[in-house]
Amino acid sequence: MRRENGVRAALLLCCALGILVNTGSAQMNCVGQPKPIPANACFSSSVECLCNPDNTGCHWEVVCKPMPPPRAPAAAPPPPPPPPAPTGVSPLGGLLRGINQGLAARRQREQSPEWQAWKLQQMQKKAAEKEAKKQAAAERTREKAAERIAREEASELAKAKKAAK
């Protein structure tokens, strides 16, 4: 494998040197001659040294590259589809109608006696829970106060016993 790569590289190098030597010798034969200035008539041009096959009779020549053919104009895009005809109905009409129907059903439900009784029951239940919490807090406050008074009395009783000794 390495030998094949080496052979390929050597072959490639020989070909490259052969091209460079031929080009270089052709260019060398035009050294004493003035290079012509390319005319503006060319789209793109280059100046090259041309020789006979035996490398004699070398001369500079302007090589014009032809102008590329004009491109055909791009096809016009198709016209956009016409906008839909106005129907007078909003695309959100169905959604808004559904929301309004839901609100109407809610108002109707809230006006029914069953719902009003249930709402009153819920309000009474919340009020009872709030009152129970207030009473529990007041009871805890009374218990803490009683404990504090009991500690103070015990402390005073201990002081009195100590003083009596």
C-alpha positions as CSV (number, residue, x, y, z in Angstrom):
1,M,0.0,0.0,0.0
2,R,2.8,2.5,0.9
3,R,4.7,1.6,-2.2
4,E,1.7,2.2,-4.4
5,N,1.2,5.6,-2.8
6,G,4.9,6.4,-3.4
7,V,4.6,5.4,-7.1
8,R,1.5,7.5,-7.5
9,A,3.1,10.5,-5.9
10,A,6.2,10.1,-8.1
11,L,4.1,9.9,-11.2
12,L,2.1,12.9,-10.2
13,L,5.2,14.9,-9.6
14,C,6.7,13.9,-13.0
15,C,3.5,15.0,-14.8
16,A,3.4,18.3,-12.9
17,L,7.1,19.0,-13.6
18,G,6.6,18.2,-17.3
19,I,3.7,20.7,-17.6
20,L,5.6,23.4,-15.7
21,V,8.8,22.9,-17.8
22,N,6.9,23.2,-21.1
23,T,5.0,26.2,-19.9
24,G,8.1,27.8,-18.5
25,S,10.1,27.3,-21.7
26,A,7.3,28.7,-23.8
27,Q,7.1,31.7,-21.5
28,M,10.8,32.1,-21.7
29,N,10.8,32.4,-25.5
30,C,8.5,35.4,-25.3
31,V,10.7,37.2,-22.7
32,G,12.2,39.7,-25.1
33,Q,8.9,40.7,-26.7
34,P,6.5,43.3,-25.2
35,K,3.2,42.0,-23.8
36,P,0.2,43.4,-25.7
37,I,-2.6,45.1,-23.8
38,P,-5.9,43.3,-24.1
39,A,-8.7,45.2,-25.9
40,N,-11.8,46.1,-24.1
41,A,-13.9,44.2,-26.6
42,C,-13.5,41.0,-24.7
43,F,-15.6,40.0,-21.8
44,S,-12.6,38.4,-20.1
45,S,-9.2,38.0,-21.7
46,S,-5.7,36.7,-20.9
47,V,-2.3,37.2,-22.6
48,E,-0.5,33.9,-23.5
49,C,2.8,33.1,-25.1
50,L,2.2,30.8,-28.1
51,C,5.0,28.8,-29.8
52,N,5.3,26.3,-32.6
53,P,5.6,22.7,-31.5
54,D,9.4,22.9,-31.6
55,N,9.3,26.0,-29.3
56,T,10.2,28.4,-32.1
57,G,8.3,31.4,-33.5
58,C,6.9,32.3,-30.1
59,H,4.7,35.4,-29.8
60,W,2.3,36.9,-27.3
61,E,-1.4,36.6,-28.2
62,V,-4.5,38.0,-26.5
63,V,-7.0,35.2,-25.9
64,C,-10.6,36.4,-25.5
65,K,-13.0,34.4,-23.6
66,P,-16.4,34.6,-25.2
67,M,-19.2,36.3,-23.3
68,P,-21.6,33.8,-21.8
69,P,-24.9,33.6,-23.5
70,P,-27.6,35.8,-21.9
71,R,-29.6,34.0,-19.4
72,A,-33.2,33.6,-20.1
73,P,-35.3,35.8,-17.7
74,A,-36.6,33.9,-14.8
75,A,-40.2,32.9,-15.1
76,A,-42.4,35.2,-13.2
77,P,-43.9,33.7,-10.1
78,P,-47.5,32.7,-10.4
79,P,-49.8,35.4,-9.1
80,P,-51.0,34.9,-5.5
81,P,-54.3,33.3,-5.0
82,P,-57.1,35.8,-4.6
83,P,-58.1,36.5,-1.1
84,P,-61.2,34.7,0.2
85,A,-64.4,36.5,-0.4
86,P,-65.6,38.3,2.8
87,T,-68.4,36.4,4.4
88,G,-69.2,38.8,7.1
89,V,-68.5,36.2,9.7
90,S,-65.4,36.5,12.0
91,P,-63.2,33.4,12.2
92,L,-63.4,33.8,15.9
93,G,-67.2,34.0,15.8
94,G,-67.7,30.4,16.9
95,L,-65.3,30.8,19.8
96,L,-66.9,34.0,21.0
97,R,-70.4,32.5,20.6
98,G,-69.3,29.6,22.8
99,I,-67.9,31.9,25.5
100,N,-71.1,34.0,25.5
101,Q,-73.2,30.9,25.7
102,G,-71.1,29.6,28.7
103,L,-71.4,33.0,30.5
104,A,-75.2,33.0,29.9
105,A,-75.5,29.4,31.3
106,R,-73.4,30.4,34.3
107,R,-75.7,33.5,35.1
108,Q,-78.7,31.3,34.7
109,R,-77.3,28.6,37.1
110,E,-76.4,31.3,39.6
111,Q,-80.0,32.5,39.6
112,S,-81.4,29.1,40.3
113,P,-82.7,28.5,43.9
114,E,-80.6,25.3,44.2
115,W,-77.4,27.1,43.4
116,Q,-78.2,29.9,45.8
117,A,-78.9,27.5,48.6
118,W,-75.6,25.7,47.9
119,K,-73.7,29.0,47.8
120,L,-75.3,30.1,51.1
121,Q,-74.4,26.7,52.7
122,Q,-70.7,27.2,51.5
123,M,-70.6,30.7,52.9
124,Q,-72.0,29.5,56.3
125,K,-69.5,26.6,56.3
126,K,-66.6,29.0,55.7
127,A,-67.9,31.4,58.4
128,A,-68.2,28.5,60.9
129,E,-64.6,27.4,60.1
130,K,-63.4,30.9,60.5
131,E,-65.2,31.3,63.8
132,A,-63.8,27.9,65.0
133,K,-60.3,29.1,64.2
134,K,-60.8,32.3,66.1
135,Q,-62.1,30.3,69.1
136,A,-59.2,27.9,69.0
137,A,-56.7,30.8,68.8
138,A,-58.5,32.5,71.8
139,E,-58.4,29.2,73.8
140,R,-54.6,28.8,73.1
141,T,-54.1,32.4,74.2
142,R,-56.0,31.7,77.5
143,E,-54.1,28.5,78.1
144,K,-50.7,30.3,77.6
145,A,-51.8,33.0,79.9
146,A,-52.9,30.5,82.6
147,E,-49.5,28.6,82.2
148,R,-47.6,31.9,82.6
149,I,-49.6,32.8,85.7
150,A,-49.1,29.4,87.1
151,R,-45.3,29.7,86.6
152,E,-45.2,33.1,88.2
153,E,-47.1,31.9,91.2
154,A,-44.8,28.9,91.5
155,S,-41.8,31.2,91.3
156,E,-43.2,33.5,94.0
157,L,-44.1,30.5,96.2
158,A,-40.5,29.2,95.8
159,K,-39.1,32.6,96.7
160,A,-41.4,32.8,99.8
161,K,-40.2,29.3,101.0
162,K,-36.6,30.3,100.4
163,A,-37.1,33.5,102.4
164,A,-38.8,31.6,105.2
165,K,-35.8,29.3,105.7
